[in-house]
Amino acid sequence: MVLSISGLVLALILTAVMLRTRYLPIGGALTAASLGYFLAASGAAPAINAFFSAFAAGISSLGHSFG
């Protein structure tokens, strides 16, 4: 799948503006969903997945250290 970087940047900017102004109606939710779709199809997907996997593992190990 070919992804235009301008579509990714546009969705990112629109989502950031809507979150910053606390204005996220149905159209905003669709924009946020399209941002997630574009990110999943981009080359950044493996890095994002690795970050969240490490984050989840860190939280999991933190829970074990208290228990």
N, C-alpha and C positions, 0 to 999 in steps of 0.2 A: 504494500500500500504506500503510495507516495503522499507525503504530507507537506503541505506548504507551510513554511515557517511563519509566514505572515498570519495564517489562521491561528496558529498556536499563540503567537504574540498578542493578537487581537483578543482572543479569549482570555488570556492571562491579564491583560490590561483592564478589560471590562469587569472581570471577576474581582480584581483588586480594588477598582473604584467602587463597585457595589458593596464590597465588604467594608471598605473604609467609611463610606457614607451611611452604613447600616441600612441599605436599601436593597433587599434581596427578595423580590416577589417571584411569581412563576417564571417570568422571563429571565430573571437572575438565576433561578435554580437551573433552568435549561442551559444558561451560559456556563454555570459551574459544572454541570454534567458534561457539556461539550469540551470544557477544559480538561477534565479527567480523561475523556475519550482521546483527545489529541495527545495528551501526555503519554497515555498507554501505547499509542502508536508511534511515538517518537523514539529517538535514540536514547533519551534520558530515562526510559522505563527501567532498564536494569539497575541503574544507579539509585533510582527512587525506591525500587523494590529492595535493594540491598540495605538502604538506609532504614526503611521501616522494619525489615527483618532484624537488623541489629538493635533497633530501638525496642522492639518487642522482647528480644532476648535479654536486653539489659533490664527491662522492667520485670521480667520473669525471675531473673537472678536476684534482683533487689528484694522481691517478695520472699524468696527462699532464705535470704540472709536474716530476715526479721523473724522467720518462723522457726 
